[in-house]
Amino acid sequence: MASSNRTLSFLVVTALLLLGFTIGILIGYFGISRDVDTCGAACRQPDAEQIFDGIVAQMKTTNIEKYLKRLTNTPHLAGTPADLENAEYVRDEWLQQGLDSAKIYSYDVLLSYPDPNQDNKVQILDGDDVNFTCAIKEKGLRPEEDRDDIVNPFNAYSGQGSVTGDLVYINYGRVQDFEELEKLNVTLKGKILIARYGKIFRGNKALGAEQRGEIGRASCRERV
């Protein structure tokens, strides 16, 4: 009988302890407001908009002007020493401004360069007479832009050679432009085509013209 009383007392005590523990958990869960920040500012991370606004707030138009002048001060065709110098400048600036790491990697790529000993030019002929020859170099907007190391105009990755033929104006060189010429029975095969800049990617102009049998193509900024 005594053993049964001790067992009953143990069960009652255990049940009371479990009940008290459960009540404590419930009070802790429901008694603390979910709106209260219990760990302070250390737990809060700025959202993307705050980060963006912080970066923009530190930008200065004077710095942008300085960097643009520095990076465009000299001709820097890809793969040339001037191009490498610009890359080293950007790397050094980033390290000075606090980036943990900034490195330059080298890649082997196919690049196209003009022949330094033979200028590219466009001429208008009347029989054997040359009526017009385009300028070899574009005139600078400011005196300091008239430099000897400016790269002469060339069409990168185009075939080499000299072609002579009749001219056909193809507007922007879009599909609808070619379709309009076809409606007018204008022959493009074996012609030199002239296209305006704009509206579509210049590579698509070249592709459309090549598909229609051009032997050469020139691009211009204004209507001819």
Phi and psi in degrees as a GROMACS rama.xvg file:
@    title "Ramachandran Plot"
@    xaxis  label "Phi"
@    yaxis  label "Psi"
@TYPE xy
-63.7236  -36.7471  ALA-2
-65.5873  -37.7953  SER-3
-66.4905  -38.1832  SER-4
-64.4088  -40.878  ASN-5
-64.9799  -39.2494  ARG-6
-64.149  -42.6217  THR-7
-63.3347  -42.2815  LEU-8
-62.6662  -40.02  SER-9
-64.4705  -41.5212  PHE-10
-66.1655  -38.7683  LEU-11
-64.3679  -44.8137  VAL-12
-62.421  -43.8514  VAL-13
-62.4858  -42.7535  THR-14
-63.1145  -39.5467  ALA-15
-65.3581  -40.2082  LEU-16
-64.0143  -44.0577  LEU-17
-63.2938  -38.9176  LEU-18
-64.772  -44.5085  LEU-19
-63.4837  -39.6176  GLY-20
-64.5587  -41.882  PHE-21
-65.0481  -42.9497  THR-22
-62.2164  -38.9703  ILE-23
-62.2999  -42.0276  GLY-24
-63.3275  -44.5446  ILE-25
-63.377  -41.5724  LEU-26
-63.0469  -40.9801  ILE-27
-66.0199  -38.3013  GLY-28
-73.2142  -47.7174  TYR-29
-87.7201  -15.4112  PHE-30
-85.0581  -19.5271  GLY-31
-97.5693  128.097  ILE-32
-67.5768  138.287  SER-33
-73.4073  -15.4728  ARG-34
-86.177  -7.83649  ASP-35
-84.2312  128.348  VAL-36
-81.4767  104.859  ASP-37
-86.4161  -12.0978  THR-38
-119.233  0.769363  CYS-39
79.745  -168.11  GLY-40
-65.6057  -21.5563  ALA-41
-64.2258  -25.7852  ALA-42
-88.0499  -13.6189  CYS-43
-91.5931  131.442  ARG-44
-108.288  138.524  GLN-45
-65.745  142.905  PRO-46
-81.4675  175.437  ASP-47
-61.0421  -36.5304  ALA-48
-66.8047  -39.4283  GLU-49
-65.6379  -40.2194  GLN-50
-63.322  -44.8413  ILE-51
-61.0547  -46.7251  PHE-52
-61.9892  -36.3089  ASP-53
-66.3159  -39.5656  GLY-54
-67.3445  -46.0115  ILE-55
-61.297  -38.1418  VAL-56
-63.002  -25.5019  ALA-57
-89.8766  -6.8986  GLN-58
-76.014  142.701  MET-59
-130.167  133.133  LYS-60
-61.6956  -30.3921  THR-61
-66.329  -36.4355  THR-62
-68.386  -42.0244  ASN-63
-60.1069  -43.8137  ILE-64
-61.7217  -41.743  GLU-65
-63.7576  -45.9207  LYS-66
-67.2364  -40.2076  TYR-67
-64.0294  -41.5545  LEU-68
-63.6459  -41.0483  LYS-69
-66.6433  -43.074  ARG-70
-76.6615  -23.0312  LEU-71
-109.06  12.1387  THR-72
-66.943  -32.6064  ASN-73
-128.804  152.514  THR-74
-58.9908  135.388  PRO-75
-138.355  61.5877  HIS-76
-56.6733  140.784  LEU-77
-54.3756  133.645  ALA-78
87.8104  -1.38603  GLY-79
-93.2968  163.655  THR-80
-55.8889  -35.2951  PRO-81
-65.7558  -35.0828  ALA-82
-66.0222  -42.414  ASP-83
-64.3652  -38.9274  LEU-84
-61.5544  -40.0435  GLU-85
-64.2993  -41.4867  ASN-86
-62.6099  -41.3444  ALA-87
-66.9956  -35.8828  GLU-88
-63.611  -45.8214  TYR-89
-63.1106  -43.3749  VAL-90
-59.3  -48.113  ARG-91
-64.7295  -37.7935  ASP-92
-64.1654  -43.0802  GLU-93
-64.1102  -40.9413  TRP-94
-65.4993  -40.1762  LEU-95
-65.3611  -30.6069  GLN-96
-84.9156  -0.756823  GLN-97
113.213  3.23727  GLY-98
-65.969  143.038  LEU-99
-66.8035  -34.2307  ASP-100
-152.889  141.596  SER-101
-151.42  118.602  ALA-102
-128.354  158.381  LYS-103
-111.994  127.084  ILE-104
-112.558  143.917  TYR-105
-101.296  140.848  SER-106
-133.054  146.396  TYR-107
-92.9031  112.739  ASP-108
-132.172  158.959  VAL-109
-86.1817  114.313  LEU-110
-116.335  154.688  LEU-111
-118.792  132.05  SER-112
-129.497  149.963  TYR-113
-75.3962  157.732  PRO-114
-76.0493  116.503  ASP-115
-67.8274  -16.6168  PRO-116
-100.753  -1.58208  ASN-117
-142.821  110.103  GLN-118
-73.7965  146.364  ASP-119
-86.5424  134.924  ASN-120
-150.927  160.362  LYS-121
-120.083  132.748  VAL-122
-127.44  149.032  GLN-123
-107.732  123.05  ILE-124
-109.174  147.333  LEU-125
-124.573  89.9  ASP-126
70.1293  -121.78  GLY-127
-94.4665  -3.75328  ASP-128
-89.5197  138.06  ASP-129
-95.0535  112.04  VAL-130
-88.1715  -23.574  ASN-131
-157.396  139.801  PHE-132
-131.077  128.203  THR-133
-67.8343  159.6  CYS-134
-68.58  140.249  ALA-135
-73.8864  -35.1387  ILE-136
-126.935  146.948  LYS-137
-79.2586  134.445  GLU-138
-69.2894  134.687  LYS-139
-70.6548  153.675  GLY-140
-75.106  -27.1326  LEU-141
-129.607  153.696  ARG-142
-54.5484  -37.4314  PRO-143
-68.9903  -11.9046  GLU-144
-87.0946  -8.84312  GLU-145
-83.7921  89.444  ASP-146
-118.666  157.726  ARG-147
-82.5493  -18.2406  ASP-148
-96.7907  10.8142  ASP-149
-71.7377  134.702  ILE-150
-71.5269  130.517  VAL-151
-67.0535  150.797  ASN-152
-58.4123  139.516  PRO-153
-158.403  158.655  PHE-154
-102.86  102.721  ASN-155
-58.8796  139.58  ALA-156
67.5221  8.66848  TYR-157
-82.6436  161.247  SER-158
-69.6476  152.464  GLY-159
-87.9967  152.073  GLN-160
139.438  -179.075  GLY-161
-128.182  131.515  SER-162
-125.63  149.6  VAL-163
-132.616  132.883  THR-164
-175.246  177.4  GLY-165
-73.378  151.615  ASP-166
-96.7318  141.289  LEU-167
-134.572  127.411  VAL-168
-85.4827  127.284  TYR-169
-116.739  22.0324  ILE-170
57.164  -123.153  ASN-171
-88.5432  -4.30791  TYR-172
74.1813  24.9963  GLY-173
-83.3848  169.229  ARG-174
-58.162  -43.9749  VAL-175
-66.7436  -27.9637  GLN-176
-68.7778  -43.6436  ASP-177
-64.9862  -39.1567  PHE-178
-63.5604  -38.3887  GLU-179
-65.2283  -40.5765  GLU-180
-65.4585  -37.042  LEU-181
-65.3567  -37.8079  GLU-182
-63.1356  -31.4268  LYS-183
-87.2231  4.36954  LEU-184
60.262  36.3713  ASN-185
-87.4993  123.27  VAL-186
-83.1279  129.062  THR-187
-105.836  -20.314  LEU-188
-65.3698  129.945  LYS-189
77.9504  12.3257  GLY-190
-107.663  162.983  LYS-191
-97.8186  121.123  ILE-192
-100.131  141.924  LEU-193
-114.937  123.735  ILE-194
-122.7  146.126  ALA-195
-81.5035  148.422  ARG-196
-70.0164  150.714  TYR-197
109.679  173.303  GLY-198
72.6253  -51.7155  LYS-199
-133.405  168.553  ILE-200
-63.3824  137.32  PHE-201
-62.3297  -27.8614  ARG-202
-66.1277  -33.7378  GLY-203
-69.6592  -30.819  ASN-204
-63.069  -46.2351  LYS-205
-64.2552  -40.5626  ALA-206
-63.4116  -46.497  LEU-207
-63.3115  -39.1864  GLY-208
-69.254  -39.6938  ALA-209
-64.9439  -39.8935  GLU-210
-63.5879  -21.9911  GLN-211
-102.381  12.55  ARG-212
89.0019  22.4671  GLY-213
-64.3823  156.252  GLU-214
-108.439  -12.2365  ILE-215
-169.648  161.466  GLY-216
-150.017  141.354  ARG-217
-122.9  149.235  ALA-218
-116.982  145.913  SER-219
-139.068  161.405  CYS-220
-92.2106  -25.7781  ARG-221
-119.432  162.248  GLU-222
-64.3248  137.12  ARG-223
